[in-house]
Amino acid sequence: MTKFLLSLHVLAAILAIGPVTVAASMFPQAVRRVTVAVPVGTAGGGDGAAGAGASAAQDDMSTVRLLHRICRVYSGLGVAVPVLGFATAAAMGVLGDAWLIASITLTAAAAGILLAFVLPRQEELLEDLTGRQPVERARTARLAMFTGLFNLLWATVTVLMIVRPGSTTGA
């Protein structure tokens, strides 16, 4: 049963957390690519180059929406990771081990950063772009910083799960 739970836990981490880390990392740059102003000549059937610019802006905006949706949906699915993790740890009898407590703490911190800083800032930027409001580069830089911290926490948790320092079941 332990191997089955561990397999589900690892699969959930790969399939749920992986897409969030990638999409969240891509989001700030995708926002920067969006052209906020409609290029000259697109409203009145102007030249083809301006029309191509508007089309590219629409594609970039679609990318931003898609990346945010991936982050929202997969972060919800990511709840399965700690749930399966607790079940696996209980089956292994390691709920009190220091490496697991550290992993739980870092996982909670990563979830908090995602819910309090990353997703709300993505929503704000998306609303600004939808309303054709200018987006300051500093805002996307702050989002990238929070996203990087989220990713660093998950990378640390992954290492702790593999190395399990002080564990008698570790490698």
DALIN-V802390 format. One record per run of one state. SS is the DSSP state (alpha for helix, beta for strand, coil for the rest). FROM is the first residue (numbers start at 1). LEN is the number of residues. If there is no record, write none. Layout:
SS;FROM;LEN  SS;FROM;LEN
//
This chain:
coil;1;1  alpha;2;32  coil;34;14  alpha;48;30  coil;78;1  alpha;79;14  coil;93;5  alpha;98;33  coil;131;6  alpha;137;27  coil;164;8
//
